[in-house]
């Protein structure tokens, strides 16, 4: 299943990745990503915008994990 996010909201994307654990998603204006083990995986292209989004969303996922404890 492919989830499409029309706007880039790191916290919303992080909650989605954390809840589904494995899958694919697409962010309009950024690109497509896969996630596994509750983390976004690096995209196939080395686009700076996509890598920046990857880093930011993975940081949000870490913050969500820290709040759980």
C-alpha positions as CSV (number, residue, x, y, z in Angstrom):
1,X,0.0,0.0,0.0
2,X,1.3,3.4,-0.9
3,X,0.4,6.4,1.3
4,X,0.5,9.8,-0.4
5,X,1.1,12.9,1.7
6,X,0.1,16.1,-0.1
7,X,2.0,18.3,2.4
8,X,5.3,17.7,4.1
9,X,4.6,17.4,7.8
10,X,7.4,15.5,9.5
11,X,5.5,14.7,12.7
12,X,2.5,13.3,10.8
13,X,4.8,11.2,8.5
14,X,6.7,10.0,11.6
15,X,3.5,8.8,13.3
16,X,2.5,7.0,10.1
17,X,5.9,5.3,9.7
18,X,5.9,4.3,13.4
19,X,2.4,2.8,13.3
20,X,2.7,0.8,10.1
21,X,6.4,-0.2,10.6
22,X,6.9,-1.4,6.9
23,X,5.7,0.1,3.6
24,X,6.0,2.8,1.1
25,X,5.0,6.5,1.0
26,X,5.2,9.4,-1.3
27,X,5.5,13.1,-0.3
28,X,4.4,15.6,-2.9
29,X,7.3,17.8,-3.9
30,X,9.9,15.6,-2.2
31,X,9.6,12.1,-3.6
32,X,9.0,8.4,-2.8
33,X,10.4,6.6,0.2
34,X,10.3,3.1,1.6
35,X,10.3,2.4,5.3
36,X,11.2,-0.7,7.3
37,X,11.6,-1.4,11.0
38,X,9.9,1.9,11.7
39,X,12.6,4.0,9.9
40,X,12.7,5.7,6.6
41,X,15.2,4.2,4.2
42,X,17.4,6.3,1.9
43,X,15.8,7.0,-1.5
44,X,17.3,5.7,-4.7
45,X,18.2,9.2,-5.9
46,X,20.7,11.4,-4.0
47,X,18.4,14.4,-4.1
48,X,19.3,16.9,-1.3
49,X,15.7,17.7,-0.6
50,X,14.8,14.1,-0.2
51,X,17.8,13.3,2.1
52,X,17.0,16.4,4.2
53,X,13.4,15.2,4.6
54,X,14.6,11.6,5.4
55,X,16.8,13.0,8.2
56,X,14.1,15.2,9.7
57,X,11.4,12.5,9.7
58,X,13.8,9.9,11.3
59,X,14.6,12.5,14.0
60,X,10.9,12.9,14.6
61,X,10.6,9.1,14.9
62,X,13.3,9.1,17.5
63,X,11.5,11.8,19.5
64,X,8.3,9.8,19.4
65,X,10.2,6.8,20.7
66,X,11.6,8.9,23.5
67,X,8.2,10.2,24.5
68,X,6.9,6.6,24.9
69,X,9.4,5.9,27.8
